[in-house]
Amino acid sequence: MHPNALLELATELLHRVLQFQQPADAVVSAFFREHKGLGGRERATLAETTYAVLRQRALFQHLAQSGRGEMERRLAILGWQGNEGFLRAAMNEAEQQWLQQVGAVDRAALPEKLRHNLPDWLAERLQSALGDDFWPFVEAMSRPAPLDLRVNTLKAKREEAQQALREAGIAAEPTPFSPIGLRVQGKPALHKLEVFTSGAVEVQDEGSQLLALLTDPKRGEMVVDFCAGAGGKTLALGALMRNTGRLYAFDTSGHRLAALKPRLARSGLSNVYPVQIAHERDDRVKRLAGKIDRVLVDAPCSGLGTLRRNPDLKWRQSPAAIDELAAKQAAILANAARLVKSGGRLVYATCSLLDAENEAVAAAFEASVGADFVRVPAADALAAAHVARADELVHENHLRLWPHRHQTDGFFAAVWNRR
């Protein structure tokens, strides 16, 4: 493809993504379906340039004001993640001079809002929560996330999966905390490898793996993944149950549950029962009240813990949306708690970084149920699940993961046992 044609495609893609009418990954996927003739390198350049702009949108928009022409083209030039020679060939002389001038700007001297690239409301909350750790967090969020894999222990041991990847030319290291995880740098093509197609490994962030381990399902139990989505944690729970008992995957979205089917087929699990529910008070939920051994509530949330993967979220969320989510999370947790039998376990989790969706929801739940549910120290629950260095993952007896501290997505989890 001619260099300027690729830059024009990057410009067009950014124009669509920056309208923020849909999640960026959905817009990128639709764009690639529309342009089926693109090669792998061209797709990578377009996608990575788009995400680089989303990560540093405030800074790039500030710098782009000094140039001429279409804003999205200037943003694409600033965020370019492809071959530099290709980019130079696509730019005219004025653009090359402008880019050289922009490159000479001392970015460390710019205002804070242009260095952290966060909306003001979010920066204020995170600075309050992190203190001196705020800028290390910002630095971590400016980089792409690594690729984590969960080993399906029904089909392979971690060492066996690691060896299979090595033989395919992919270096993978054990995750530092999860005993069933492997970490891969870069974005290798896994979907055609036998270790993946056989179901021996599944893509899953290490933090997400820890939520399943916290739930600690046992052989023969009845377990509910209350907000199952596409089923990543469902599959992890089923493997921990050794394909015994009964595992319900509840979700209000039939589309998300449909995405579970091919993954479920690869996994070899036969104890999973996907169920589409209308809402958290659905009669199919009520019929299981007091009967379930383990309930995992990975509640719908802002997703701000996944900003390395989904940097558009910081521009698509708002304080009002967070308040709405917190009310929804409280309602889901209250209804899910009714499923738990005496002696059973309840886990509330989000991939949010905000207290309003995490500690505040957990505290309100505890106040509402009184002595009926007893908080389990997360460090104890993690250690019992053979998680390494469990004490490093806990704040005030809750699981609290931060990308810059733990190299995972941002996660929160509270654990209770029912009396």
BAMILO-339324 format. One line per 10 residues: their letters; for each residue y, x negated, z of C-alpha. Coordinates in pm, whole numbers. Layout:
<nodes>
a = Y,X,Z ~ ...
</nodes>
This chain:
<nodes>
mhpnallela = 0,0,0 ~ 349,-122,-82 ~ 534,-240,232 ~ 820,5,193 ~ 576,294,144 ~ 412,214,478 ~ 750,189,651 ~ 845,524,502 ~ 524,676,638 ~ 603,532,982
tellhrvlqf = 948,688,956 ~ 802,1027,861 ~ 546,1014,1142 ~ 812,929,1401 ~ 1028,1215,1278 ~ 743,1455,1352 ~ 639,1304,1685 ~ 993,1283,1825 ~ 1039,1657,1791 ~ 804,1679,2094
qqpadavvsa = 666,2012,1985 ~ 305,1894,2031 ~ 131,1604,2207 ~ 178,1281,2016 ~ -194,1219,1969 ~ -234,1561,1806 ~ 57,1493,1570 ~ -81,1151,1477 ~ -430,1292,1412 ~ -290,1570,1191
ffrehkglgg = -80,1315,1000 ~ -386,1102,929 ~ -580,1406,808 ~ -292,1476,572 ~ -297,1115,443 ~ -671,1057,403 ~ -626,755,177 ~ -491,534,456 ~ -701,233,551 ~ -791,126,903
reratlaett = -515,-135,931 ~ -255,106,797 ~ -359,372,1047 ~ -348,119,1329 ~ 1,4,1230 ~ 132,361,1211 ~ -25,474,1540 ~ 67,164,1739 ~ 423,161,1605 ~ 460,526,1707
yavlrqralf = 337,459,2060 ~ 554,148,2093 ~ 860,361,2012 ~ 756,629,2260 ~ 713,368,2535 ~ 1062,222,2478 ~ 1242,519,2325 ~ 1557,496,2537 ~ 1603,125,2466 ~ 1526,153,2096
qhlaqsgrge = 1758,450,2046 ~ 2036,254,2213 ~ 1977,-50,1992 ~ 1936,162,1680 ~ 2288,307,1714 ~ 2432,-16,1574 ~ 2242,16,1245 ~ 2278,236,942 ~ 2047,478,767 ~ 1790,716,907
merrlailgw = 1742,684,1284 ~ 1362,714,1266 ~ 1347,428,1013 ~ 1545,204,1247 ~ 1317,303,1535 ~ 1010,222,1324 ~ 1154,-122,1247 ~ 1223,-190,1616 ~ 878,-74,1724 ~ 682,-222,1433
qgnegflraa = 330,-325,1536 ~ 198,-438,1199 ~ 225,-756,997 ~ 575,-905,1032 ~ 578,-1034,675 ~ 496,-684,558 ~ 791,-549,753 ~ 1031,-810,615 ~ 923,-719,262 ~ 1001,-352,334
mneaeqqwlq = 1353,-410,468 ~ 1667,-458,265 ~ 1907,-742,339 ~ 2133,-533,562 ~ 1837,-420,771 ~ 1716,-776,813 ~ 2060,-888,934 ~ 2078,-592,1172 ~ 1733,-668,1315 ~ 1833,-1030,1373
qvgavdraal = 2146,-918,1559 ~ 1947,-672,1772 ~ 1695,-942,1854 ~ 1974,-1153,2006 ~ 2067,-882,2260 ~ 1999,-986,2622 ~ 1781,-695,2726 ~ 1770,-809,3090 ~ 2146,-745,3110 ~ 2120,-385,2989
peklrhnlpd = 2151,-89,3230 ~ 1841,1,3429 ~ 1774,323,3240 ~ 1739,123,2919 ~ 1499,-121,3083 ~ 1268,126,3256 ~ 1265,374,2965 ~ 1205,673,3188 ~ 1398,999,3218 ~ 1634,986,3516
wlaerlqsal = 1450,1246,3725 ~ 1120,1062,3690 ~ 1266,718,3753 ~ 1425,844,4077 ~ 1095,984,4208 ~ 896,674,4118 ~ 1153,434,4261 ~ 1141,630,4586 ~ 760,616,4593 ~ 714,254,4482
gddfwpfvea = 1014,64,4620 ~ 985,-302,4518 ~ 676,-218,4314 ~ 878,-8,4068 ~ 950,-284,3817 ~ 593,-419,3811 ~ 490,-59,3743 ~ 740,-36,3456 ~ 604,-357,3307 ~ 246,-231,3328
msrpapldlr = 336,99,3164 ~ 495,-81,2868 ~ 154,-217,2764 ~ -142,-31,2612 ~ -433,50,2841 ~ -766,-132,2809 ~ -1075,53,2695 ~ -1310,148,2979 ~ -1668,262,2931 ~ -1899,441,3171
vntlkakree = -2263,339,3151 ~ -2495,639,3139 ~ -2743,527,3404 ~ -2998,779,3277 ~ -3034,562,2969 ~ -2930,207,3056 ~ -2830,-31,3331 ~ -2484,-181,3321 ~ -2620,-527,3236 ~ -2822,-382,2946
aqqalreagi = -2521,-201,2801 ~ -2309,-513,2840 ~ -2572,-717,2651 ~ -2591,-457,2372 ~ -2214,-475,2329 ~ -2224,-853,2331 ~ -2483,-850,2054 ~ -2247,-629,1855 ~ -1972,-889,1896 ~ -1782,-697,2167
aaeptpfspi = -1701,-871,2496 ~ -1720,-635,2793 ~ -1671,-715,3160 ~ -1780,-510,3463 ~ -1498,-295,3597 ~ -1369,-432,3929 ~ -1431,-115,4133 ~ -1671,126,3963 ~ -2036,14,3973 ~ -2106,197,3645
glrvqgkpal = -1811,79,3434 ~ -1740,-182,3165 ~ -1398,-288,3039 ~ -1328,-386,2680 ~ -1004,-538,2551 ~ -857,-413,2227 ~ -983,-114,2033 ~ -1321,-199,1880 ~ -1498,60,1665 ~ -1762,190,1900
hklevftsga = -1859,520,1740 ~ -2106,363,1496 ~ -2279,135,1746 ~ -2627,228,1865 ~ -2528,173,2228 ~ -2273,453,2182 ~ -2460,691,1951 ~ -2763,675,2180 ~ -2552,791,2474 ~ -2592,470,2674
vevqdegsql = -2213,441,2712 ~ -1928,689,2709 ~ -1554,621,2693 ~ -1405,693,3037 ~ -1127,530,3236 ~ -1245,358,3552 ~ -1025,585,3764 ~ -1194,891,3620 ~ -1532,738,3702 ~ -1422,699,4065
lalltdpkrg = -1352,1074,4089 ~ -1714,1149,4001 ~ -1834,890,4251 ~ -1613,1044,4522 ~ -1775,1381,4458 ~ -2111,1213,4531 ~ -2348,1477,4388 ~ -2714,1453,4490 ~ -3039,1533,4316 ~ -3119,1902,4303
emvvdfcaga = -2775,2024,4417 ~ -2553,2295,4273 ~ -2228,2135,4154 ~ -1913,2267,3983 ~ -1667,2071,3772 ~ -1395,2334,3804 ~ -1153,2213,3535 ~ -1401,2038,3310 ~ -1195,1997,2993 ~ -1390,1794,2738
ggktlalgal = -1640,1703,3008 ~ -1600,1333,3079 ~ -1644,1379,3453 ~ -1906,1650,3396 ~ -2127,1397,3218 ~ -2071,1141,3494 ~ -2167,1398,3759 ~ -2479,1498,3568 ~ -2597,1138,3546 ~ -2535,1086,3918
mrntgrlyaf = -2751,1396,3979 ~ -3025,1228,3771 ~ -3035,1532,3543 ~ -3159,1761,3822 ~ -3008,2063,3994 ~ -2748,2279,3823 ~ -2405,2160,3708 ~ -2145,2416,3597 ~ -1862,2301,3371 ~ -1582,2560,3410
dtsghrlaal = -1272,2567,3192 ~ -1035,2827,3055 ~ -1035,2664,2711 ~ -1327,2728,2481 ~ -1187,2463,2247 ~ -1207,2195,2517 ~ -1557,2300,2618 ~ -1664,2286,2252 ~ -1564,1919,2252 ~ -1823,1867,2527
kprlarsgls = -2117,1968,2305 ~ -2163,1648,2100 ~ -2107,1433,2408 ~ -2358,1640,2601 ~ -2614,1599,2322 ~ -2575,1219,2333 ~ -2598,1209,2712 ~ -2952,1344,2738 ~ -2848,1583,3015 ~ -3012,1924,3039
nvypvqiahe = -2868,2036,3375 ~ -2517,2118,3246 ~ -2400,2478,3198 ~ -2060,2507,3024 ~ -1880,2830,3120 ~ -1549,2952,2980 ~ -1356,3142,3245 ~ -1043,3355,3207 ~ -871,3211,3516 ~ -950,3069,3860
rddrvkrlag = -1021,3420,3997 ~ -1275,3504,3726 ~ -1572,3716,3845 ~ -1810,3442,3730 ~ -1640,3216,3982 ~ -1649,3474,4261 ~ -2025,3524,4223 ~ -2080,3162,4328 ~ -1868,3183,4645 ~ -2023,2989,4932
kidrvlvdap = -2316,2866,4722 ~ -2203,2531,4580 ~ -2279,2190,4728 ~ -2003,1995,4551 ~ -1686,2110,4376 ~ -1461,1876,4180 ~ -1116,2014,4096 ~ -949,1780,3847 ~ -654,2013,3821 ~ -423,2064,3522
csglgtlrrn = -129,1832,3585 ~ 162,1646,3431 ~ -68,1365,3315 ~ 193,1106,3408 ~ -78,869,3527 ~ -181,827,3163 ~ 157,708,3031 ~ 3,391,2890 ~ -208,612,2662 ~ 27,909,2629
pdlkwrqspa = 383,775,2657 ~ 527,1094,2507 ~ 447,1280,2830 ~ 744,1131,3015 ~ 975,1284,2755 ~ 791,1618,2743 ~ 778,1692,3118 ~ 1059,1818,3342 ~ 1119,1891,3713 ~ 1080,2264,3643
aidelaakqa = 743,2202,3475 ~ 628,1998,3776 ~ 714,2285,4011 ~ 517,2527,3794 ~ 220,2292,3785 ~ 220,2248,4164 ~ 202,2625,4215 ~ -82,2648,3964 ~ -266,2358,4127 ~ -242,2521,4470
ailanaarlv = -387,2847,4335 ~ -674,2671,4157 ~ -760,2464,4464 ~ -760,2767,4693 ~ -996,2960,4466 ~ -1224,2664,4397 ~ -1255,2601,4772 ~ -1422,2941,4815 ~ -1721,2816,4618 ~ -1806,2542,4868
ksggrlvyat = -2094,2614,5104 ~ -2103,2507,5467 ~ -2163,2131,5471 ~ -2050,2100,5110 ~ -1781,1877,4961 ~ -1452,1959,4787 ~ -1253,1704,4584 ~ -902,1774,4457 ~ -776,1531,4194 ~ -501,1481,3937
cslldaenea = -397,1211,3692 ~ -39,1245,3813 ~ 181,989,3987 ~ 394,1242,4174 ~ 367,1346,4539 ~ 456,1704,4443 ~ 128,1738,4254 ~ -78,1527,4490 ~ -16,1479,4861 ~ 202,1791,4886
vaaafeasvg = -68,2013,4734 ~ -337,1859,4955 ~ -124,1900,5271 ~ -45,2264,5192 ~ -414,2334,5136 ~ -508,2176,5469 ~ -245,2384,5647 ~ -378,2703,5488 ~ -748,2650,5570 ~ -710,2519,5923
adfvrvpaad = -1026,2365,6065 ~ -1253,2511,5795 ~ -1226,2196,5583 ~ -1231,1846,5735 ~ -1069,1560,5547 ~ -1305,1276,5454 ~ -1142,930,5449 ~ -1151,829,5085 ~ -1241,469,5169 ~ -1556,587,5347
alaaahvara = -1655,814,5059 ~ -1598,538,4804 ~ -1790,280,5005 ~ -2083,522,5038 ~ -2083,548,4658 ~ -2106,166,4629 ~ -1750,126,4502 ~ -1628,-230,4547 ~ -1312,-310,4748 ~ -1271,55,4841
delvhenhlr = -992,-16,5093 ~ -766,-135,4809 ~ -780,207,4644 ~ -665,420,4936 ~ -332,533,5075 ~ -320,758,5382 ~ -691,840,5349 ~ -653,958,4988 ~ -755,782,4669 ~ -431,657,4508
lwphrhqtdg = -461,455,4187 ~ -168,288,4009 ~ -189,117,3668 ~ -2,-195,3783 ~ -211,-237,4098 ~ -557,-133,3987 ~ -548,-156,3604 ~ -666,205,3582 ~ -482,519,3486 ~ -285,670,3773
ffaavwnrr = -505,899,3982 ~ -495,1085,4312 ~ -786,1244,4498 ~ -832,1412,4835 ~ -1178,1478,4978 ~ -1290,1740,5229 ~ -1619,1857,5373 ~ -1657,2221,5472 ~ -1770,2291,5827
</nodes>
